Amino acid sequence: MQEKIIILDFGSQTTQLIARRLRELDTFCEILPYNKFPVGDDSVIGVILAGSPYSVYDPEAFKVDLSQFMGRIPVLGICYGAQFISHTLGGRVEPANSREYGRANLGFIDSESPLFKGFDSGSQVWMSHGDTITALPQGYHAIASTDNVHYAAYQADEMPVYGVQFHPEVSHSLQGTLLLRNFVVDICGGHQDWSPANFVETTVEELRKQIGKDRVILGLSGGVDSSVSAVLLNRAIGHQLTCIFVDHGMLRKDEFKNVMRDYEGLGLNVIGVDASEKFFQDLAGVKEPEKKRKIIGRDFIEVFDAEARKITDARWLAQGTIYPDRIESLNITGKVIKSHHNVGGLPEEMNLQLCEPLRWLFKDEVRRVGRQLGMPEHLISRHPFPGPGLAVRILGDITREKVRVLQEADDIFIQGLRQWGLYDQVWQAGAILLSEVRSVGVMGDERTYENPVALRAVTSSDAMTADWAHLPYDFLAQVSNEIINKVRGVNRVCYDISSKPPATIEWE
């Protein structure tokens, strides 16, 4: 049984970063809504209560029953989590005189506390809270302080319960990863046995048990996630797997034939389906981003349903869903950031069960698993590409001509990155067609009135946060010039310098 840490989500934007840090410590963890703690799950060795946008006094604040785990397994509260524990057990939390935000230094550290083992004197941490703990519950004591925050960290006298009012998960807390390691390894007794080799071994075994002798249909997209899923399933069940690669007409230039060739080289049983006419018809006139995603998701399922009926003994549909897809599609506040076409299960009328072998992995972990499986590097290092394809990189309605224009511009950009040796320095890149916008230009002494294209390139480790890539000006100038000269319908090129957050990587 795989040991794990449960991270209870109270709505903080940094909850996912806690999970990333734990995975970097080779520790499996799962993010769950604050009210979904898995009572009775013996594989849970510790629980972390994450931050929240709410005050503990807010009527809408999320609350958890601490008796479900406190006293049974180690507990760490971070920011709101620390304040909630203190407040619930009889301590006092009050509005701070001024918002405590930014860098601070731990002037006092209890060297006897296992949470701060190995910490340097004056260690820098990152604060971000409006309330502050002004009194601890009976049986608790301070283990760290800053000049402005007396109870920067605390622990219980008799139980393994800890709280910190700073954020160890962010990089500005310079020894934050050490604190999380101390909690996971020394306090919870974690073995740090979460690795690609371990994942492949256990997942192959689980897939064989889950699927038995049934046949599986896998939806391939050409991306890293579905490709790794295919190779993993192929190792587990071999000839029982049939892969289907759907061309919805909005792939990159020549992508369908190139990817089919790659998959055949991997020894996969692949069926190529050109369903572009159906997708273009159903998307005609649709401009709203969420509606476009929903239509593509629906059509994607319908195509698979039709193909599944041709394979009469198929019982499963496999997808390359990864953890960020599931986290980003719906948070605990119920607010959708953006829908992912392979998240949310299957319609009741579809006679297939869902299999998602990568559903707990972040993108960089998927790549590590791919390398463990011996896959070619050009498949593993391929940039992420949205399931709906160029449909969510065209602002406005979708037509074949708009897709053609964007394919040409995108191909110039991506091939330029490769030629300049920049492709592997970028997490994700692509072009966006602003088809609802027209700009005036001059070409050959004649006035033009055509569409702008925006170039987007970001650096990231897992797509949960991202910064715009600082590409050389000479490169951008060359790409811009080539797109304008070679792609009819485009007379202006812009470069997107927004980070995530507040922006998302994709424009839609």
N, C-alpha and C positions, 0 to 999 in steps of 0.2 A: 504494500500500500504506500503510495507516494505521500510523504509528509508535506504539510503546507501551512503557510501563514494566511489567515483571513484578514483582508483589509476592508473595513466597513466604510462605505462611501456616504458622506453627509453632504455632498454637493460641491466639494472643493475642486478647483481647476487643477490642483497639483496632486490629486489622489493617484492619477496614473503614474506620476513620477515616483511615488513610493514603490509601486509595483516594479517599475523599471529598475530601481536601485536594488530591490531584493533579487530580481532575476540576475542582475550583474553579480550578485553574491552566490550564484548557483543555487538559489533557493526558490522552490515553486511557491507561488502565491496566487490568490484569487481575490478579485474585487467583487464585493457583494453589496447590495443596498443595505443601509443601516438596519433595516428591520428583517433581514433575511439570514441571520446567523444560523449555520447548519448545526443545530443542537443534536448531539448524539454522534457526530462525525469524529471518530477516534483518530483520524489522520491529521486533525488540526492541532498544531503544537503551540500556536500563539495567535493573538489577535491585535490588530492595530486599528485604533479609531482615528480616522483622518480629519482634516479640516472641514470648514463649512463657511458659506457666506453669511450665515445667520449668527446672532447672539444667542446664548443659552436662554435668555429671557424673551426672545421673540416668540410670539404665539405660534408661528409657523415653523419653528425650529424642529429639526428631526431629532427624535429621542430613541434610545435603545435601552432594553432591559439588561442592565449590567449583570444581573444574577445568572444569566445564561452561561457566562464564562468566567466571571471574576471569582477567584479562589480556586478555579479548576485548571486554568492555563495562564501563562504570562500575558499581561496586557500592557500596551503602550498607547497612550493618548498623545496626539500631535495637534497643537494649537486648539481648535474647538474641541477636539477629543479630550485633551488635557483639562480644559475648562469644564466640559460636561461632566467628567468624572468627579472633579472637585466639587462642583455645584450640586450634583446629585447626592453626594455622600455627606453634605453638610458644610462644605467650605464656602467661601465667599468669592464671587466674581462681580466686578464692577467696571463701569466704563473708565478707560484710562484717561488721564488728564489731556493727553494728546495721542493721536493714533501712533502706535508703535510699529513703524514700517521701515525696513532696510537693515543694513548691517549693524551688528552689535557684537560686543566681546564679552565672553564669560569671565568676569573678574573673580568669581568664586566657583570652584568645582570641587565636589566631594570625591576625593581620590579613592575612597573606599567603596563607592558605588560601582557595581559591575557595568552600569550603562555608560559610564565615562572612562572605562579602562583604556589607558593609552592616550588620553587627551592631553593636549598641550595647554599650558597656562595661558589664559587670555584668548582661547580659541574663538575664531570668528563664526557667528551664526547669523541667520536671516530671520528677522521678525516680520510678521504681517498680521496684526490684529488690533481691533478697536477696544475690546474689553481686556481686562487683566485679572489674574487671580490675586486677591488681597488677603485671603486667609485659607489655610488648608484644612481639610477634615481632620478629626481626631485620628491619630495613628499614622499620620503622614508627615514627612519632613522634606525641607528643601535640599536639593543636591547640586544646584547651580543657580547663579545669579548674574545679572548684568548691572550696570550703574542705574538703569531705569526700571528693571524688572527683577524684583526680589525673588519671586518664584518662577524663574526661567525654566526650572526643571524640579521635579519632586519624585519621591517614591514612597511606597507604603512600608511601614515598619515590619510587618509580619507576612506580607504577600508579595509575589512578583508583579506589582502594579506600578507603572511609571507614567509620568506625564512630562511633556516638554512644550513650552509655549512658542518655540521657534520651529522652523521647518528644516529638518535634517535632509529631506529629499532633494532640496534645491542646491545647485552647485555653489551658491554663495555661502552656505554653511560648509566651511572647508573640511571639517571632519565629520560631516553628516553621515557619510557611508560607513565610517568606523562605528558611529553610534548604532546604526541599524545592524551592523554585523555583530556588535556586542549583544544587542537584543536577540537577534535570530540565533546566533551560535552559542553564546555563553549563557544566556538567560533561558531561551526556549529549547536549547539542546539540538539545534538543527545540524544536519550532517553535510550540508552543501553538496548534495548529490544530484542536483538538477543540471544535466548536461545534454548536449546533442546525442551522444552515444546512448545515454540512459533513456532519453526520449524515444529514439528510434526503436530500441529494444522493447520498451514497455508498450509503445503505441502499436507496433506490429503485432504483439501478443494480444492486445485489447481488440484490434481490428479483426483478428482471426476469430476471437470469441464472439464479437458483436455480429459479424457478418455470416459466420459459419460457411455453408456451401452456397449461399445466395449469390446472385450476380449483381454487380454494381455499375451504375452509369456515373461517370465523372464529367462535370462541366469544365472544360479547359478554356482558358482565356489567352494563353500565351505569356501570362505573367509568372512571376516567381512563385506566388502562393499556390495556384492551381497546378503548376508544374511539379513542385515538391510534393503536393498531395498525391499526384498521379504516381510518381516514382515510389512514394511510401506505400501506397495501396498496392501497387504492382508487386512490391517486395512481399507484402502480406498475403495477397490472394491471387496473384498472377493472372491466369487466363480468365478468372471470374470478372475482371475489370474491363469495361468498354468505355473508352473516352470519346467524348463528343465535343468538337470545337465548332462553335457557332460563329459564323461571320454575319454580324448584324449591320455591316456596311459602314461602320464608323470606327474601324481599326486604323492603325497607322498605315502609311504607304507600303504596299507589298507585304504587309504583316501576315496575312492569311497563308500565303504560300511558303513564306520563310519559316513560320512556326510549325506548319505541318511537316516540313522537312526535318526540323529539330526533333519533333516528337517521334517520328518514324525512326530516327537515329537512336532514340532511347529504348527502342523495342516495345513501345506502347501500341496497343490496338486502338487506333484513332479513326473516327468517322468525321469528315468535314461536312458541314451543313451550311449552305448559302441561304440565309433567311432574311437577307437585307431588304427585300421588297416588302415583307410584312412589317418590319421595324419602321421603314420610311413612311409607309402608309399610315401607321398608327401614330406616328409622331408629327404628321403634317399639321402645321399651324400652331403647334404647342410651343409656348415660350417659357412657361413657369418652370424653374429648375426642379422642384420636388415632383411636379407632375411628370416631367420627362423621365426622371429616375424611376418613378412608379410604373410608367408604361413599359420602359425597358425591362424592369424586373419582371413584370407580368408576362411580357412576350417571351422573355428568356425561359420562364417556367413552362409556358405553353409549348414552346419548341421542344423542350426536353420531354414533356408529356407525350407529344406526338412521336418522338423518337423512341421513348420507353415502350410504347405499345408495339413497336416493331421487334423489341427484344422481350419476348413474352415471359421469360423467367426472371426479369430484372425486379429487384425488391428494394434497392437503395439508390438514392441520388447523392453523390459526394460533391462537396464544394470546397473551395479554397478559402473559406472564411477564417480570418485571423482575429486576434484579440482586439486590436484597435478598431476594427470594423464594428464589433459588438459594443464596445465602450462608447464610440462616437455616435452610433445610430440613435441611442436613447439613454439619457442620463436619469438619475433618480428624481429629478425635478419634473420629469415628463416632457422636457423641451427637446425636440429633435434638433440636432446640429445639422446633420444631413443624413438622408437615408442611403444605406448601402444595399445594392440589388440582391446580394446573397445573404441578407440578414432578415430574420423574422419568421423563419420556418416555411412550410409548404402549404398550399391551399388544400382544404379537406378533400377535394375531389381527385387530387393527384394520388395515385396508388403507389407511392414510393416513400420510404422512410429516409430521413436525412442523416448523412454521415459527414462530419466536419473534423477531420483528423488534426487540423492545425488551429483549432478554435481557441487554444490557450496561449498561442505564441505571438510575440511581437515580431515585426518584420526582420530585424537583425537576427533573431533566433531562428526564423524560417530559413534564412540564408546559411546559418551554421548547420542546420539539419541537412540542407541540400548538399553541403560539402561533405558531411558525414556519410551521405548516401552515394557520394562519388559522382555527382552530376557535373556537367561541363560548366566552367566558370562563366561563360558568356550568358548562360541561362540564369545563373544564380545572381550575377551582378546587374542584371537588367533592371532599369528603373521601374518603379511602380507605375502602373497605368490603370486608370479608373475602369471598373467593369462596364459602365455605360459608354466607354470610349470617348470619341471626340464630340459626342452629343452634349456632354457637360463642359466642353471647351468651346462651344459655339454659343454666344450669348444671343438668344433669340430662337426663332423656329429653325427646324432642321430641313435642309434640302441636299440632294446629291451634289449640286454645284458648290454649296458652301463647304461640304465635307471635302470635296476635291481641292478647293483652295487651301483649306487648313492642312490637309495631308501634305501638300507641296511645301507650305511654309514650315510645318513641323519637321519634315524630313531634312530640310536645309539646316535647321537649328540643331537637330540631334546629330546629323553627320558632321556638322561643324564642331560640335563638342568632342566627338571622337577624333577628328583630325587634329585638333589642337591639344589633345591629351587631357581634356577637362572632364570627360564623361564620368570617370570613376571618382572624381572629386565632388560630384554633385549627387544628391540623394534622388532627386526627381526633377525632370525638366520637360517642358512642352510649350507649344504655342496656343494662344487663345484668340479666336476670331471674334471681334466686336461687330457682329453682323447688324446690330441695331444702330450702329454709329457710322456716319459718313464724314470724311474729312477732305478738305480741298488740297490738291497738289498740282504740281506742274511737271509734265513729262514730255519732252520733245517740243517744247514751246506751246504745249497745249494744256488746257486746264483739265484736271482729273477730279473726280468726286467718287472716291472709293472707300473701302473699309480699312480701319487700322487693325494690326495684329499686335498683341501683347506677348512678350516672351516671359516665361516664368521658370526660374531655376532656384532650388532651395537646397540647403544642407540640413541634415537631421540624422538622428540615430534610430528613430522608431516611428516617425510621422506624428507623434503626439504633440511635439513642438518642432518648429522649423525656423530657420533664418534664411533670408535671401542670399543667394550665392554671389559673392563679389567677383564676378567674371571680368576679365580684362577688357578695357575700353576698345582696344584694337579688334578684339574678337567680336564684340557686339557691333562695332561699326561694319565689319566685314559681313556678318550675318544679315544685318539690316539692309545693307546695299544689295546683297544677293537676293533676298526675299522680294524687295521692291522691284528689282530688275527682271526677276524670273517668274514671279507669281502674279498672273493677271488678276486684277480685282483688289490688290493691296497697294496702298501708296504711303503707308506710314507704319513704323514699327516702334513700339514702346517696350520698356523693361520694367517689370513689376518688382519693387523693392519693399514689399510688405512682408512682415514676419507672422508666424502663427504661434500663439495668438497675437493680435486680435483677428487677423485674417485667417482663412483656411488655405491649404495648398492649392486646391482646385478653386476656380472662380464660381462654380455652381455645385 
